[in-house]
Amino acid sequence: MIGAAWSSSDTYLGISVAILLLFSGFFALAETSLVRMNKSRARSLRDQGRHGARALVALAETPEKFLNPLLLLVLMCQLISATMVGVLASRLFGAAGVFIATAGEVVVIFVVFEAIPKNFAVQYSDDAALFTAPVVSSILKFWPIKWISGLLLSIADMVIGWFGSSGETAKMTESEVLAMADVAHEDEAIASEERNFIHSVIEFGDTIVREVMVPRIDMVDIADTASIREALDVAIETGRSRIPVLGEGVDDIVGIVNLRHLARLVADGRGEDLVSAHMGEAQFVPETKRVAALLTEIRRAKSHLFVVVDEYGGTAGLVTLEDILEELVGEITDESDPSVEDEDEVQTIEQGLELSGRLNIDDANEEYGLALPKDGWDTVGGLVLDLAGGVPEIGDSFVTERYRLTVMRIDGRRIEEILVEPVTNES
């Protein structure tokens, strides 16, 4: 009957609807906060002695066990409450009442029992997860919930299988991991150093030796006819712990001498011996070898220095364990390296960047937010040489699509310093 009087059964229906909606909001809060929680964070909260952390750790370690039951409970609460509201509205107000009540409940459920709990869970995920974890753990022990959700999930898997799914779990790609790291950094969830380290680790597998080696022109070496004392002086003056020994030329590296070994020989009174009598065996590696593979070879060979050879067998440079580690953790300096002043001064492209010609283009683009082209060269100096078509002179400028590159300092044929400025409409 339309317009029927309110009865005690209507009161019970109203109370039931309110309780179901509260449960729906709680489960929505639990779903969002628990999905955002990872194992390491849950264990950290447990180590801090936070209430509810033990239950949280158990849930975080097996997310597949709580997600589907929670989704089922949310759906059940919302459907049952919607049915009750429809019955109540139909009895009291007729068909028009059903329509109005349904529309109103959609708004209430979305705003009050979906959007608000989930937004709260996003902003206060730790507190929300700790609050909901013990209750969710208790509910999951109720076997009908586990059985029904498991049955429905099995049916869903079977239906998916009919459409030709291989059943393999999708794997996260490298680009997705990098994107997640960038988003986490933008949200201030991780520091810039952590974001850079993640990028370095992911990109490490694609890096080849040529990109991290010390080029031949920068190598410090010693002739095999030099004495132990002379080699020690060179090592001390240049701050090198290992030096390649040359035979008939730079492409004839016949061995490696070690600073500590040289010092021990001088202390033993053998400083006038030739280095050729005390050098170690040189290890060689092609410039196209991947750095990750070389790291394994370094561990096997127990040698920290490898001579890099090009496709023609000539010496392209050398690579050390330190060069490889710097790809992961950034520049490593010690007391023998020149100090860098004004480290807190941050250069920006708007002011003009003074870059070393030996700076890797990928590193320059990442560190300073540039978009320098890379096509057949590895360094900023290599880019300028290509633009110049030869060896430029100090003051020469070259323009790419976005930047003006000016040669500031040259040492022989090597470009030491380049000023990078943005190209403006006026220029």
Secondary structure, 3 states (H helix, E strand, C coil): CCCCCCCHHHHHHHHHHHHHHHHHHHHHHHHHHHHHCCHHHHHHHHHCCCCCHHHHHHHHHCHHHHHHHHHHHHHHHHHHHHHHHHHHHHHHHHHHHHHHHHHHHHHHHHHHHHHHHHHHHHHCHHHHHHHHHHHHHHHHCCHHHHHHHHHHHHHHHHHHHHCCCCCCCCCCCHHHHHHHHHHHHHCCCCCHHHHHHHHHHHHHCCCEHHHCCEEHHHCCCEECCCEHHHHHHHHHHHCCCEEEEECCCCCCEEEEEEHHHHHHHHHCCCCCCEHHHCCECCCEEECCCEHHHHHHHHHHHCCCEEEEECCCCCEEEEEEHHHHHHHHHCCCCCCCCCCCCCCCCCCCCCCCEEEECCCEHHHHHHHHCCCCCCCCCCEHHHHHHHHHCCCCCCCCEEECCCEEEEEEEEECCEEEEEEEEECCCCC
